C-alpha cells in the first residue's frame, strides 16, 4: 500500500506527467463555450442597476431582483437598436446569452435585445396567434413558394417615410438597376395600419404586375412592429399570388408576417438582396460561359496557360514578399497596441467601479466628531460641577470636625483626667484617695495626687 509520502510508482509517475495542463485563458474559454452551449438565448427580467454607457457605445449594467444579481453587457451594435436608454431602477426584459468574460473570469450575460417590462402580454398574444395560425398550416414549408430565378419587377409594401424604403431602393439600385420597382404605400404602424398593409398586399396580388413582393419596415419595439403581428396581414400574405419576402425589423425581431411569408429576411436590405440576383452575377455568368467556350476551342492552349499561371503564382518577387511581411508586421503592431490598451481600459473601468462603491460606503464622520466634542464639553462641565460640590462638602465636614476637636475644648480651660492605666475618669466614684492621676491640659500634662474625693453636691 502506497502512503502519501511514498514515492509514486513508475506507472503513476508516467500518468501524472502526461496529464494535460490548462492555462487560465484556455480554462476560461472552455467554460465560456460550455455556458453558451448549455444556455441558449433566453428572456430574463429584472431591474437595472449600475448602468454605464462607455465611450465606445457599449452598455454595462447589473440586472437584479430581490434575491440575486448578474452582470450584463450590451455591445454598441445591439444597443443602437434598443429604442431607449435605460436608467437606474428601470424594470426591463432582456434577451441574452449566458457567457463568461475571460479576462476576469466573471460570469455575465451578453444582451442581444432589451425591452421595457410589461410587453410580456403582447408577446403572449403573439405566441397564441402564432400557435393558432401554425396549427392551420399557414407556416408549413410545403406551402411556401420559391423565388424566381430572374426577377424583372419587384413590388414593395412599406411607408413612403420609412427609412427602410430608402435602404431597399439603394440595395436594388446597387445590385440590379435593370429591375422595375412598383411601390404599394401603406403606414407601417399606428391605428389601422394592419388593415392598410393587408390592402396594399391584396392590391399587388390582384394586379400581378411584379414577380416578387417585399413587405418591409425598419426595427423597433414589439409595439412598433405589432401591425405585422395581426392575422389580417398574415392572411393577405398567404393569399398573395406571387412570392412574398418579409423584411420586418432587425435580425433579432420576429413577427407573424415573417412566418407567413415565403421567405423571411433578417432586415429590409437583406430582403432586397434576396429578391433579385445582382446584375454583376449575370454578367459574370455570361463571361464564364464565354470562357468555357474558349476553353473548349483552345484546350491545349488553355492547359499550357494554366500551367504557366500556376508557376507564376508560385514565383514571388522579393519586393512582394517584403511588402507582405510589412503588412503582417503592421497587423501585429495593431494587435499588440489593442492588447496593451484593452487591459488598461478594463482596469480603469474597474477602478471607477471601486471608487463609486467606496464613495457610497464611505462613512460620514463629521456628525460623530461633533457628537464627541459635545460629549467632551458635557463631561468637563459635569466633572467641574461634581468637583465643586465635593469641595463644598469637604469644607463643611472640616468645619464640623474642627468644632468636635478636643484640643479646642482644652484651650478653653478644661482638662482630661486619667488614671495610671490611662483610663479617662468621668465621675468621682472612679477616683480613690491618694491615687496618682494624670491631668492633660491644652499645652501639656501633669501628675497629681488626690488628697480626698468628694461626691456630687446635690
C-alpha angles and dihedrals in degrees: 000000000000117000127206091263096045116104111254120254120255092256093051090045091054092048091047094050092047094053110115118249116214124207118228089250093053091047093052091047092053092047090049091052091048092052093047092050094045098047116044123196108302139167116254125187127207149113126292116243134168092011115188129177109203124214087250090063095251119134122224121186146137122251111207145165132188095291110025147015139205132197116245137190128193114191122223094253089062099031094060090065096048094099094218140038111239121228134208110292096016115147108229143163119222132193103218147164119229111233145142129255099227099200092065101017090238121154111231144149126248108219117219098175137007133197137171116266113260100055088096090096091058090048091052090051088049091052093047093051091045091052093047096047091043090054088054091057097248092131098044114131094222089062094055122093129224123245119258117262094225115031117199101173131023126199122209126200110194143100121293089227096047119118086216089067091058091048093050094047091048091050093048092048091049098046104030116009089168093066119099118233126211118188122209102189121211134153111260099207141018136056112342093002094126092056091047091050091049090049092053091050091049090050092052090048092051095047093046091196097135133060097219133015126219119206107189150150137161128269128285144134123308089263091054092050095042094104087069090053094063121110092229091063092046091050092051091050093049091048096047115122095222132047114282126213117199116209103170122155126330132319094279095048119096126184137176087255089061092056093044096049123090090237129019118211124198094228138004090258090053089051090056091049092051093048097061138032110233115255088230088062091054091048090047090051091051091047089050090053091051090049090050091053091049091049091051091052096043104031096145094049091046092052090052092047091048091052089049091049091051091052093046092050090053091051111081126183120231091242091055091048091050090047090053092049090049090054090048091049091051090049091051091047090052091048091048092051091049091047090052095048098043097065090045091054091048091050091049090051091048090047090052090050092050092047089051091050091046092052090050094048098039109115121233104236097175093087091047091050091052090049091051092050090049091049091048091052091047091048093049091049091047093049091048092051092047091048092052091048093050092047089052091049090047091053091051092050091047090053091051091047091051090054091053095046108123090210090069090053091053090050089059090062103272125127137204115230121202134171127239090276091057095251114147111239118222104168137035090242089071091059123084123199118264089016119142114238135186117229116199114205133184093267103029143320139274138205112232136177125225117233096181142347123228125190127229111295111234 
